[in-house]
Amino acid sequence: MSVRLVIQLTSAPGKGAELAAEMASRCREVQQEPGCEQYEVFHSALEPDKLVLLERWRDAQALEVHSQLNRTRPQIAPELRSSAPGEREDYEYNRTR
């Protein structure tokens, strides 16, 4: 069963567009991983320093492989991110239409 992650991110003040651009680059890389069904960042139209990352993985095993691989990647530039931790929600993905 697919796994859906919804991750809310906040940029450093005034850095939302830069963080979105850096995340978009990361998205293109991650989208090539086996089991990745979606990995996209959305920049809020109302709050310029808020972003949401939507991930969908074929199964928990594909997500675990991604997590291991992520530990080897360079971190997103820390000066672009808020010091507040992002919020992550995990869901089992059941298509409803």
N, C-alpha and C positions, 0 to 999 in steps of 0.2 A: 504494500500500500504506500502511495506517495506521502511524503512529509512536506508540509508547508511551513515556512518560517516567515514571520513578519517582524522586521527589526526597525525600530525607530531610532534615528540618529539626529544629533544636534551639532551643528558646526560651531566653531568659535564665532563670536559676533562679527557679522559682515562677511563671513567666509563661506556662506552656503553655496554659491555658484562654483567656487574653487573646489570645495569638497565634492560636489556633484560631478564635476569634470573628472576628478581623480577616481571617484567611485565608478564612473562610466567606463574608464579604462580597465579597471579591475573586473568589471562585469564581463567585458568582452573576453578576457582571459578565462574566467571561471566557466563561462558558458560552453567552453570546449571540453570540460571535464566529463567523463563517463557518468551517466545517471543524472546530469543536470537537466531539468526540464524548464526551469526559469531561474534567472538571476538578474534582476533589474532594479535599478534605483530610480525613485521618483522624488522630484524636488517640489516641495509645497508651493502652490500658487499664492497662498495667503500668508505664510510665514517663511521668509527667505532663508532662515537658518535651520529649517527642519527638512529632513529627508526620510524616506521609508525605503527599505530594501526588502523586496519580495523574492523569496527563494522557494523553489519546489524541487524536490529530489525524488528520484524513482522509488527509493526506499531508505530505511535508516542506515543500511550499510553504505550506500552511495554518499549519504551525508557524513558518515564517519570518515570515509576516505577523503572527502573534501576538507573536513576539519583537520585531519593530519597534514594534508598538503598546505593548508592555510598557515600552519605553524612555521613553514619554511619560507613563506613569502615576506618581503619587506612590509613593514607596517605602513598604513596610510599616514602621511605627514601629520605628526601630532599637533602642529600649530594650526591645522585646519579643523580640528575636532574640539568640541566642548569638553571640559573636564568631567562633566556629568556622564555617567555610564549610559549606554544605549539600552533600550528595552527590547527584549526578545520574547516572542510568543511562538510556540510550536503547536502545530495542528496536524491531525491526520487528514489527508486531503481526499475527499470524496466528491467527485464531480457531480453537480446537481442538475445539470442540463445536458 
